């Protein structure tokens, strides 16, 4: 349940970020299943994970654009 700060994400390599995205997506899937069965204890965690994945993807996209621009 640790919220990752953008500064910390920027210090990671792209490969590490991709691994974290995969882990978060896996956790999201598990939480969605719990939500569907009605046993989800912390629904706010779904939103946190979605935002965290978005942060990771934003940093990756910024890096891609930097490579293209120079």
Backbone as CSV, one residue per row, in Angstrom:
resi,resn,N_x,N_y,N_z,CA_x,CA_y,CA_z,C_x,C_y,C_z
1,UNK,0.801,-1.194,0.000,0.000,0.000,0.000,0.844,1.259,0.000
2,UNK,2.035,1.123,-0.527,2.928,2.270,-0.588,2.631,3.051,-1.853
3,UNK,2.433,4.338,-1.700,2.214,5.194,-2.854,3.583,5.657,-3.336
4,UNK,3.885,5.347,-4.588,5.184,5.666,-5.159,5.165,7.095,-5.677
5,UNK,6.172,7.846,-5.301,6.271,9.233,-5.730,6.916,9.304,-7.112
6,UNK,6.583,10.322,-7.852,7.094,10.489,-9.210,8.618,10.569,-9.215
7,UNK,9.175,11.233,-8.239,10.626,11.357,-8.157,11.280,9.983,-8.034
8,UNK,10.678,9.112,-7.248,11.207,7.765,-7.077,11.083,6.956,-8.365
9,UNK,10.001,7.173,-9.093,9.796,6.445,-10.350,10.863,6.842,-11.357
10,UNK,11.176,8.120,-11.416,12.164,8.599,-12.383,13.551,8.002,-12.133
11,UNK,13.822,7.580,-10.926,15.116,6.994,-10.595,15.220,5.540,-11.057
12,UNK,14.093,4.912,-11.374,14.082,3.524,-11.809,14.399,3.419,-13.294
13,UNK,14.881,2.235,-13.691,15.095,1.992,-15.121,13.752,1.651,-15.752
14,UNK,13.691,1.732,-17.067,12.456,1.421,-17.780,12.049,-0.032,-17.540
15,UNK,13.018,-0.912,-17.471,12.734,-2.328,-17.230,12.096,-2.525,-15.852
16,UNK,12.621,-1.834,-14.849,12.057,-1.929,-13.496,10.631,-1.382,-13.460
17,UNK,10.407,-0.308,-14.181,9.065,0.278,-14.232,8.094,-0.701,-14.877
18,UNK,8.522,-1.344,-15.964,7.655,-2.322,-16.624,7.315,-3.494,-15.698
19,UNK,8.271,-3.909,-14.882,8.011,-4.984,-13.916,6.968,-4.541,-12.890
20,UNK,7.096,-3.295,-12.432,6.142,-2.771,-11.452,4.744,-2.647,-12.061
21,UNK,4.681,-2.259,-13.334,3.383,-2.181,-14.008,2.735,-3.559,-14.035
22,UNK,3.519,-4.571,-14.371,2.983,-5.934,-14.434,2.479,-6.387,-13.063
23,UNK,3.226,-6.086,-12.011,2.809,-6.463,-10.656,1.528,-5.745,-10.247
24,UNK,1.460,-4.458,-10.563,0.271,-3.675,-10.207,-0.955,-4.154,-10.973
25,UNK,-0.762,-4.488,-12.247,-1.894,-4.977,-13.037,-2.387,-6.321,-12.514
26,UNK,-1.455,-7.147,-12.068,-1.831,-8.433,-11.479,-2.643,-8.218,-10.198
27,UNK,-2.182,-7.291,-9.369,-2.909,-6.986,-8.142,-4.286,-6.390,-8.450
28,UNK,-4.346,-5.537,-9.476,-5.625,-4.960,-9.883,-6.617,-6.050,-10.278
29,UNK,-6.140,-7.035,-11.014,-7.001,-8.136,-11.428,-7.553,-8.877,-10.213
30,UNK,-6.681,-9.157,-9.258,-7.111,-9.857,-8.044,-8.143,-9.028,-7.274
31,UNK,-7.900,-7.717,-7.185,-8.835,-6.859,-6.465,-10.175,-6.762,-7.176
32,UNK,-10.141,-6.740,-8.510,-11.403,-6.705,-9.264,-12.207,-7.976,-9.026
33,UNK,-11.514,-9.102,-8.929,-12.203,-10.368,-8.653,-12.847,-10.325,-7.269
34,UNK,-12.111,-9.793,-6.299,-12.663,-9.669,-4.954,-13.868,-8.739,-4.943
35,UNK,-13.777,-7.666,-5.724,-14.884,-6.716,-5.785,-16.123,-7.389,-6.387
36,UNK,-15.902,-8.214,-7.384,-17.017,-8.893,-8.037,-17.708,-9.876,-7.095
37,UNK,-16.931,-10.476,-6.196,-17.514,-11.430,-5.258,-18.014,-10.756,-3.991
38,UNK,-17.717,-9.469,-3.855,-18.198,-8.726,-2.695,-17.314,-8.821,-1.472
39,UNK,-16.083,-9.298,-1.642,-15.200,-9.447,-0.480,-14.052,-8.440,-0.465
40,UNK,-14.177,-7.368,-1.233,-13.131,-6.348,-1.275,-13.215,-5.475,-0.031
41,UNK,-12.106,-5.413,0.717,-12.088,-4.660,1.970,-11.766,-3.180,1.769
42,UNK,-10.884,-2.883,0.801,-10.449,-1.502,0.610,-10.636,-1.092,-0.856
43,UNK,-11.813,-0.606,-1.213,-12.062,-0.238,-2.606,-11.196,0.924,-3.100
44,UNK,-10.683,1.726,-2.201,-9.831,2.842,-2.597,-8.511,2.349,-3.197
45,UNK,-8.123,1.136,-2.854,-6.876,0.569,-3.369,-6.932,0.412,-4.896
46,UNK,-8.115,0.121,-5.431,-8.267,0.011,-6.885,-7.860,1.319,-7.564
47,UNK,-8.357,2.400,-7.033,-8.055,3.716,-7.609,-6.566,4.039,-7.473
48,UNK,-5.990,3.726,-6.307,-4.566,3.981,-6.095,-3.724,3.236,-7.125
49,UNK,-4.054,1.977,-7.348,-3.286,1.177,-8.295,-3.432,1.690,-9.725
50,UNK,-4.639,2.073,-10.107,-4.841,2.600,-11.461,-4.010,3.861,-11.673
51,UNK,-3.988,4.719,-10.675,-3.222,5.962,-10.785,-1.719,5.682,-10.811
52,UNK,-1.290,4.689,-10.032,0.119,4.334,-10.003,0.565,3.803,-11.369
53,UNK,-0.246,2.951,-11.972,0.069,2.437,-13.308,0.134,3.592,-14.308
54,UNK,-0.772,4.537,-14.195,-0.768,5.697,-15.087,0.511,6.512,-14.913
55,UNK,0.959,6.665,-13.676,2.211,7.400,-13.421,3.381,6.693,-14.097
56,UNK,3.428,5.364,-13.930,4.505,4.587,-14.533,4.501,4.759,-16.055
57,UNK,3.328,4.643,-16.659,3.226,4.746,-18.108,3.571,6.152,-18.598
58,UNK,3.243,7.159,-17.813,3.567,8.533,-18.183,5.078,8.731,-18.232
59,UNK,5.781,8.215,-17.237,7.245,8.345,-17.195,7.866,7.630,-18.383
60,UNK,7.362,6.435,-18.697,7.890,5.693,-19.844,7.674,6.483,-21.125
61,UNK,6.493,7.055,-21.283,6.182,7.838,-22.486,7.078,9.067,-22.582
62,UNK,7.334,9.724,-21.462,8.226,10.881,-21.462,9.619,10.489,-21.948
63,UNK,10.087,9.333,-21.496,11.400,8.857,-21.921,11.427,8.567,-23.417
64,UNK,10.343,7.979,-23.930,10.260,7.713,-25.370,10.314,9.007,-26.168
65,UNK,9.600,10.009,-25.707,9.583,11.293,-26.416,10.938,11.990,-26.363
66,UNK,11.654,11.834,-25.254,12.988,12.427,-25.142,13.932,11.809,-26.151
67,UNK,13.815,10.494,-26.361,14.683,9.810,-27.327,14.406,10.318,-28.746
68,UNK,13.140,10.523,-29.059,12.758,10.959,-30.399,13.224,12.389,-30.652
69,UNK,13.054,13.240,-29.658,13.398,14.650,-29.826,14.901,14.892,-29.814
70,UNK,15.618,14.024,-29.157,17.059,14.216,-29.195,17.664,14.002,-27.921
